[in-house]
Amino acid sequence: MTQTPVDSSSVPGIWWSAVVRGFTDVHTTTVPLPVLLAIIGGATLLSLPRLTWRWFGLYVTFVHELGHAYAALMTGRFVHSLRVGLDHSGRLVSSGRGAFGAAWSGFWGYPVPAVVGLALIASFSAGRAGAAMSVGAVILLVSLIFLRNLTGILVAVISAGVAQLLLVFADPGTVNYVVLALGIALSVGAVRDLFKLAGVHTRHRSRIQSSDAWILARTTGAPAFVWLSAFTVVISASVLVSGWLLWGMLDFVRP
């Protein structure tokens, strides 16, 4: 049985060639120190001021909910729907047997932006930002099948569209810069969300039923502070390793 080759002149063929190229190419971008500091500052500004966080926070929430969804799939659970609200709320509905799958899926929400941020920064450091962009472009497309509300669909479509355009049309240096900036921004966003979650458990307990830690406590019987501590350990470790990688870049980013 012979396979029909992909027509590289067609739109799907061009896209697939770009995906494959991302996995095969190794491209290291040398970033002068002032540029690196500007990227760190710009990425941080996406997460700290309320004005920019109002919009970038939707993307962080989307990554958070995708963490739940793919963690559920890892344990054989069926994902029914994923929703993202304009108020940065999110909800994943999945079903399956066994308490482990529910706990595993419930845990991988808050830590995922930090873990993804680390993966992006590590891919930049290794010269494999193109591979990270290819993986991200495919994941964002697949995620569209889970979405069940307009806000979530819009966030996914915009994110997927930007990823596809960068994958096909951007030069490797631009892809490297975007991957690095997004990795830093997600890391900062993860820390901001962790502090927000801690605030729910200390100052705004009227909203505690929306907390992943509270939901996990009800699901597993382990106290909420155990889950908060686990979130903190994973996020802190990811951010520290990301910072270590950025520090290591200082050897070759001096002007």
Secondary structure, 3 states (H helix, E strand, C coil): CCCCCCCCCCHHHHHHHHHHHHHHCCCCCCCCHHHHHHHHHHHHHHHCCHHHHHHHHHHHHHHHHHHHHHHHHHCCCEEEEEEECCCCCEEEEEECCCHHHHHHHHHCCCHHHHHHHHHHHHHHHCCCHHHHHHHHHHHHHHHCCCECCHHHHHHHHHHHHHHHHHHHHCCHHHHHHHHHHHHHHHHHHHHHHHHHHHHHHHCCHHHHHHCHHHHHHHHHCCCHHHHHHHHHHHHHHHHHHHHHHHHHHCCCCCC
